Amino acid sequence: MAKTKKKTFTEPYHIEMWFERDRAHVELLDADNQTIIEWWDEEVQKAIDDGFLYSSNYLESAEEYAKSVGML
């Protein structure tokens, strides 16, 4: 019998992020934990400043951005 990979998330996408002093990371992943898109350090602030990421809702804004550039 073949084993199936159990999905641990109910939503199709999720965000992993961390902020520490001068470091920042925001990453959009699918339900299999595969990276769709990610931003590091200054890229995070630039994406916020350019209106692609919203600190009030990283998940939704990252999904919208990924769709707009054909990654989803």
DOZA-161689 format. One record per atom (N, C-alpha, C, CB): residue number from 1; residue in three letters; atom name; x, y, z. Coordinates in nm, 2 decimals, always signed. Glycine has a CB too. Example, Ala and Ser with C-alpha at 12.3 -4.5 7.8 and 13.67 -1.06 7.14 Angstrom:
# residues 2
R    nr   rest   atom     east    north       up
R     1    ALA      N    +1.32    -0.57    +0.78
R     1    ALA     CA    +1.23    -0.45    +0.78
R     1    ALA      C    +1.32    -0.33    +0.78
R     1    ALA     CB    +1.13    -0.45    +0.90
R     2    SER      N    +1.28    -0.22    +0.71
R     2    SER     CA    +1.37    -0.11    +0.71
R     2    SER      C    +1.29    +0.00    +0.79
R     2    SER     CB    +1.41    -0.06    +0.57
# end
This chain:
# residues 72
R    nr   rest   atom     east    north       up
R     1    MET      N    +0.08    -0.12    +0.00
R     1    MET     CA    +0.00    +0.00    +0.00
R     1    MET      C    +0.09    +0.12    +0.00
R     1    MET     CB    -0.10    +0.00    +0.12
R     2    ALA      N    +0.06    +0.22    -0.09
R     2    ALA     CA    +0.14    +0.34    -0.10
R     2    ALA      C    +0.11    +0.44    +0.02
R     2    ALA     CB    +0.12    +0.41    -0.23
R     3    LYS      N    +0.21    +0.50    +0.07
R     3    LYS     CA    +0.19    +0.60    +0.17
R     3    LYS      C    +0.16    +0.73    +0.11
R     3    LYS     CB    +0.31    +0.61    +0.27
R     4    THR      N    +0.06    +0.80    +0.16
R     4    THR     CA    +0.03    +0.94    +0.11
R     4    THR      C    +0.09    +1.04    +0.21
R     4    THR     CB    -0.12    +0.96    +0.09
R     5    LYS      N    +0.13    +1.15    +0.16
R     5    LYS     CA    +0.19    +1.26    +0.24
R     5    LYS      C    +0.07    +1.33    +0.31
R     5    LYS     CB    +0.28    +1.35    +0.17
R     6    LYS      N    +0.07    +1.34    +0.44
R     6    LYS     CA    -0.03    +1.41    +0.51
R     6    LYS      C    -0.01    +1.56    +0.51
R     6    LYS     CB    -0.04    +1.36    +0.66
R     7    LYS      N    -0.11    +1.63    +0.47
R     7    LYS     CA    -0.10    +1.78    +0.47
R     7    LYS      C    -0.13    +1.82    +0.61
R     7    LYS     CB    -0.20    +1.84    +0.36
R     8    THR      N    -0.05    +1.91    +0.66
R     8    THR     CA    -0.07    +1.96    +0.79
R     8    THR      C    -0.14    +2.09    +0.80
R     8    THR     CB    +0.07    +1.97    +0.86
R     9    PHE      N    -0.18    +2.15    +0.69
R     9    PHE     CA    -0.25    +2.28    +0.69
R     9    PHE      C    -0.38    +2.26    +0.62
R     9    PHE     CB    -0.16    +2.39    +0.62
R    10    THR      N    -0.48    +2.33    +0.67
R    10    THR     CA    -0.61    +2.32    +0.61
R    10    THR      C    -0.62    +2.43    +0.49
R    10    THR     CB    -0.72    +2.35    +0.71
R    11    GLU      N    -0.55    +2.53    +0.50
R    11    GLU     CA    -0.55    +2.63    +0.40
R    11    GLU      C    -0.45    +2.59    +0.29
R    11    GLU     CB    -0.51    +2.78    +0.45
R    12    PRO      N    -0.47    +2.64    +0.16
R    12    PRO     CA    -0.37    +2.60    +0.06
R    12    PRO      C    -0.24    +2.66    +0.08
R    12    PRO     CB    -0.43    +2.63    -0.08
R    13    TYR      N    -0.23    +2.78    +0.14
R    13    TYR     CA    -0.10    +2.85    +0.16
R    13    TYR      C    -0.09    +2.90    +0.30
R    13    TYR     CB    -0.10    +2.97    +0.06
R    14    HIS      N    +0.04    +2.92    +0.34
R    14    HIS     CA    +0.06    +2.98    +0.47
R    14    HIS      C    +0.19    +3.06    +0.46
R    14    HIS     CB    +0.07    +2.87    +0.58
R    15    ILE      N    +0.21    +3.14    +0.56
R    15    ILE     CA    +0.32    +3.23    +0.57
R    15    ILE      C    +0.42    +3.19    +0.69
R    15    ILE     CB    +0.28    +3.38    +0.59
R    16    GLU      N    +0.54    +3.19    +0.66
R    16    GLU     CA    +0.64    +3.18    +0.77
R    16    GLU      C    +0.72    +3.31    +0.76
R    16    GLU     CB    +0.73    +3.05    +0.75
R    17    MET      N    +0.74    +3.37    +0.88
R    17    MET     CA    +0.82    +3.49    +0.88
R    17    MET      C    +0.89    +3.51    +1.01
R    17    MET     CB    +0.73    +3.61    +0.86
R    18    TRP      N    +1.00    +3.59    +1.01
R    18    TRP     CA    +1.06    +3.62    +1.13
R    18    TRP      C    +1.13    +3.76    +1.11
R    18    TRP     CB    +1.16    +3.51    +1.18
R    19    PHE      N    +1.14    +3.83    +1.22
R    19    PHE     CA    +1.21    +3.96    +1.22
R    19    PHE      C    +1.30    +3.96    +1.34
R    19    PHE     CB    +1.10    +4.08    +1.23
R    20    GLU      N    +1.43    +4.00    +1.32
R    20    GLU     CA    +1.52    +4.01    +1.42
R    20    GLU      C    +1.63    +4.12    +1.39
R    20    GLU     CB    +1.60    +3.87    +1.44
R    21    ARG      N    +1.63    +4.22    +1.48
R    21    ARG     CA    +1.72    +4.33    +1.46
R    21    ARG      C    +1.72    +4.38    +1.32
R    21    ARG     CB    +1.86    +4.30    +1.50
R    22    ASP      N    +1.82    +4.36    +1.24
R    22    ASP     CA    +1.83    +4.41    +1.10
R    22    ASP      C    +1.80    +4.30    +1.00
R    22    ASP     CB    +1.97    +4.47    +1.08
R    23    ARG      N    +1.74    +4.19    +1.04
R    23    ARG     CA    +1.71    +4.08    +0.95
R    23    ARG      C    +1.56    +4.06    +0.95
R    23    ARG     CB    +1.77    +3.95    +1.00
R    24    ALA      N    +1.51    +4.02    +0.83
R    24    ALA     CA    +1.37    +4.00    +0.81
R    24    ALA      C    +1.35    +3.89    +0.70
R    24    ALA     CB    +1.29    +4.13    +0.77
R    25    HIS      N    +1.24    +3.81    +0.72
R    25    HIS     CA    +1.21    +3.71    +0.62
R    25    HIS      C    +1.06    +3.69    +0.62
R    25    HIS     CB    +1.29    +3.58    +0.66
R    26    VAL      N    +1.01    +3.69    +0.50
R    26    VAL     CA    +0.87    +3.65    +0.48
R    26    VAL      C    +0.86    +3.56    +0.36
R    26    VAL     CB    +0.78    +3.78    +0.45
R    27    GLU      N    +0.80    +3.44    +0.39
R    27    GLU     CA    +0.79    +3.33    +0.29
R    27    GLU      C    +0.65    +3.28    +0.27
R    27    GLU     CB    +0.89    +3.22    +0.33
R    28    LEU      N    +0.61    +3.27    +0.15
R    28    LEU     CA    +0.48    +3.21    +0.12
R    28    LEU      C    +0.50    +3.06    +0.08
R    28    LEU     CB    +0.40    +3.29    +0.01
R    29    LEU      N    +0.43    +2.97    +0.15
R    29    LEU     CA    +0.45    +2.83    +0.12
R    29    LEU      C    +0.32    +2.76    +0.09
R    29    LEU     CB    +0.52    +2.76    +0.24
R    30    ASP      N    +0.33    +2.65    +0.01
R    30    ASP     CA    +0.20    +2.58    -0.01
R    30    ASP      C    +0.18    +2.48    +0.10
R    30    ASP     CB    +0.21    +2.51    -0.15
R    31    ALA      N    +0.08    +2.40    +0.08
R    31    ALA     CA    +0.04    +2.30    +0.19
R    31    ALA      C    +0.14    +2.19    +0.21
R    31    ALA     CB    -0.09    +2.24    +0.16
R    32    ASP      N    +0.23    +2.17    +0.11
R    32    ASP     CA    +0.34    +2.07    +0.12
R    32    ASP      C    +0.47    +2.14    +0.16
R    32    ASP     CB    +0.36    +2.00    -0.02
R    33    ASN      N    +0.46    +2.26    +0.21
R    33    ASN     CA    +0.58    +2.33    +0.26
R    33    ASN      C    +0.68    +2.36    +0.15
R    33    ASN     CB    +0.64    +2.26    +0.37
R    34    GLN      N    +0.63    +2.38    +0.03
R    34    GLN     CA    +0.72    +2.42    -0.08
R    34    GLN      C    +0.71    +2.57    -0.10
R    34    GLN     CB    +0.68    +2.35    -0.21
R    35    THR      N    +0.83    +2.63    -0.10
R    35    THR     CA    +0.83    +2.78    -0.12
R    35    THR      C    +0.78    +2.82    -0.25
R    35    THR     CB    +0.98    +2.83    -0.10
R    36    ILE      N    +0.68    +2.92    -0.24
R    36    ILE     CA    +0.63    +2.98    -0.36
R    36    ILE      C    +0.71    +3.11    -0.39
R    36    ILE     CB    +0.48    +3.01    -0.35
R    37    ILE      N    +0.72    +3.19    -0.29
R    37    ILE     CA    +0.80    +3.32    -0.30
R    37    ILE      C    +0.84    +3.36    -0.16
R    37    ILE     CB    +0.71    +3.43    -0.37
R    38    GLU      N    +0.96    +3.42    -0.16
R    38    GLU     CA    +1.01    +3.47    -0.03
R    38    GLU      C    +1.08    +3.60    -0.05
R    38    GLU     CB    +1.10    +3.37    +0.03
R    39    TRP      N    +1.08    +3.68    +0.06
R    39    TRP     CA    +1.15    +3.81    +0.06
R    39    TRP      C    +1.25    +3.80    +0.18
R    39    TRP     CB    +1.05    +3.93    +0.08
R    40    TRP      N    +1.37    +3.86    +0.16
R    40    TRP     CA    +1.47    +3.86    +0.27
R    40    TRP      C    +1.51    +4.01    +0.29
R    40    TRP     CB    +1.59    +3.78    +0.23
R    41    ASP      N    +1.53    +4.04    +0.42
R    41    ASP     CA    +1.59    +4.16    +0.46
R    41    ASP      C    +1.53    +4.29    +0.40
R    41    ASP     CB    +1.74    +4.16    +0.44
R    42    GLU      N    +1.61    +4.36    +0.32
R    42    GLU     CA    +1.56    +4.49    +0.26
R    42    GLU      C    +1.44    +4.46    +0.16
R    42    GLU     CB    +1.67    +4.56    +0.19
R    43    GLU      N    +1.44    +4.34    +0.10
R    43    GLU     CA    +1.33    +4.31    +0.01
R    43    GLU      C    +1.20    +4.32    +0.08
R    43    GLU     CB    +1.35    +4.17    -0.05
R    44    VAL      N    +1.19    +4.28    +0.21
R    44    VAL     CA    +1.07    +4.28    +0.28
R    44    VAL      C    +1.02    +4.42    +0.29
R    44    VAL     CB    +1.09    +4.22    +0.43
R    45    GLN      N    +1.10    +4.51    +0.34
R    45    GLN     CA    +1.06    +4.65    +0.35
R    45    GLN      C    +1.03    +4.71    +0.22
R    45    GLN     CB    +1.17    +4.73    +0.42
R    46    LYS      N    +1.10    +4.68    +0.11
R    46    LYS     CA    +1.07    +4.73    -0.02
R    46    LYS      C    +0.94    +4.69    -0.07
R    46    LYS     CB    +1.18    +4.69    -0.12
R    47    ALA      N    +0.91    +4.56    -0.05
R    47    ALA     CA    +0.78    +4.50    -0.09
R    47    ALA      C    +0.66    +4.57    -0.01
R    47    ALA     CB    +0.77    +4.35    -0.07
R    48    ILE      N    +0.68    +4.60    +0.11
R    48    ILE     CA    +0.58    +4.68    +0.19
R    48    ILE      C    +0.57    +4.82    +0.14
R    48    ILE     CB    +0.62    +4.68    +0.34
R    49    ASP      N    +0.68    +4.89    +0.12
R    49    ASP     CA    +0.68    +5.02    +0.07
R    49    ASP      C    +0.62    +5.03    -0.07
R    49    ASP     CB    +0.82    +5.08    +0.06
R    50    ASP      N    +0.64    +4.93    -0.16
R    50    ASP     CA    +0.59    +4.93    -0.29
R    50    ASP      C    +0.44    +4.88    -0.30
R    50    ASP     CB    +0.67    +4.84    -0.38
R    51    GLY      N    +0.39    +4.84    -0.18
R    51    GLY     CA    +0.25    +4.80    -0.18
R    51    GLY      C    +0.22    +4.66    -0.22
R    51    GLY     CB    +0.17    +4.89    -0.27
R    52    PHE      N    +0.32    +4.58    -0.22
R    52    PHE     CA    +0.30    +4.43    -0.25
R    52    PHE      C    +0.27    +4.35    -0.13
R    52    PHE     CB    +0.42    +4.38    -0.32
R    53    LEU      N    +0.33    +4.39    -0.02
R    53    LEU     CA    +0.30    +4.32    +0.11
R    53    LEU      C    +0.24    +4.42    +0.21
R    53    LEU     CB    +0.43    +4.26    +0.17
R    54    TYR      N    +0.14    +4.37    +0.28
R    54    TYR     CA    +0.08    +4.45    +0.39
R    54    TYR      C    +0.11    +4.38    +0.52
R    54    TYR     CB    -0.07    +4.46    +0.36
R    55    SER      N    +0.17    +4.46    +0.61
R    55    SER     CA    +0.21    +4.40    +0.74
R    55    SER      C    +0.08    +4.36    +0.82
R    55    SER     CB    +0.29    +4.50    +0.82
R    56    SER      N    -0.03    +4.42    +0.79
R    56    SER     CA    -0.16    +4.38    +0.85
R    56    SER      C    -0.21    +4.24    +0.81
R    56    SER     CB    -0.26    +4.49    +0.83
R    57    ASN      N    -0.16    +4.20    +0.69
R    57    ASN     CA    -0.21    +4.07    +0.64
R    57    ASN      C    -0.11    +4.02    +0.54
R    57    ASN     CB    -0.35    +4.08    +0.57
R    58    TYR      N    +0.00    +3.96    +0.59
R    58    TYR     CA    +0.11    +3.91    +0.50
R    58    TYR      C    +0.06    +3.80    +0.41
R    58    TYR     CB    +0.23    +3.86    +0.58
R    59    LEU      N    -0.02    +3.71    +0.46
R    59    LEU     CA    -0.07    +3.59    +0.39
R    59    LEU      C    -0.15    +3.64    +0.26
R    59    LEU     CB    -0.15    +3.50    +0.47
R    60    GLU      N    -0.25    +3.71    +0.28
R    60    GLU     CA    -0.33    +3.75    +0.17
R    60    GLU      C    -0.26    +3.84    +0.07
R    60    GLU     CB    -0.46    +3.83    +0.22
R    61    SER      N    -0.18    +3.93    +0.11
R    61    SER     CA    -0.10    +4.02    +0.02
R    61    SER      C    +0.00    +3.94    -0.06
R    61    SER     CB    -0.04    +4.13    +0.09
R    62    ALA      N    +0.07    +3.84    +0.01
R    62    ALA     CA    +0.17    +3.76    -0.06
R    62    ALA      C    +0.10    +3.67    -0.16
R    62    ALA     CB    +0.25    +3.67    +0.04
R    63    GLU      N    -0.02    +3.61    -0.13
R    63    GLU     CA    -0.09    +3.53    -0.23
R    63    GLU      C    -0.13    +3.62    -0.35
R    63    GLU     CB    -0.22    +3.47    -0.16
R    64    GLU      N    -0.18    +3.74    -0.32
R    64    GLU     CA    -0.22    +3.83    -0.43
R    64    GLU      C    -0.10    +3.86    -0.52
R    64    GLU     CB    -0.28    +3.95    -0.38
R    65    TYR      N    +0.01    +3.89    -0.46
R    65    TYR     CA    +0.13    +3.92    -0.54
R    65    TYR      C    +0.18    +3.80    -0.62
R    65    TYR     CB    +0.25    +3.97    -0.45
R    66    ALA      N    +0.18    +3.68    -0.56
R    66    ALA     CA    +0.22    +3.56    -0.63
R    66    ALA      C    +0.13    +3.53    -0.75
R    66    ALA     CB    +0.23    +3.44    -0.54
R    67    LYS      N    +0.00    +3.56    -0.73
R    67    LYS     CA    -0.09    +3.54    -0.84
R    67    LYS      C    -0.07    +3.64    -0.95
R    67    LYS     CB    -0.24    +3.55    -0.79
R    68    SER      N    -0.04    +3.76    -0.92
R    68    SER     CA    -0.02    +3.87    -1.02
R    68    SER      C    +0.10    +3.85    -1.10
R    68    SER     CB    -0.01    +4.00    -0.95
R    69    VAL      N    +0.20    +3.78    -1.05
R    69    VAL     CA    +0.32    +3.75    -1.13
R    69    VAL      C    +0.33    +3.61    -1.18
R    69    VAL     CB    +0.45    +3.78    -1.04
R    70    GLY      N    +0.22    +3.54    -1.18
R    70    GLY     CA    +0.21    +3.41    -1.24
R    70    GLY      C    +0.27    +3.29    -1.16
R    70    GLY     CB    +0.27    +3.41    -1.37
R    71    MET      N    +0.30    +3.31    -1.03
R    71    MET     CA    +0.36    +3.20    -0.95
R    71    MET      C    +0.25    +3.11    -0.89
R    71    MET     CB    +0.44    +3.26    -0.84
R    72    LEU      N    +0.12    +3.15    -0.90
R    72    LEU     CA    +0.01    +3.07    -0.85
R    72    LEU      C    -0.09    +3.05    -0.96
R    72    LEU     CB    -0.06    +3.13    -0.73
# end
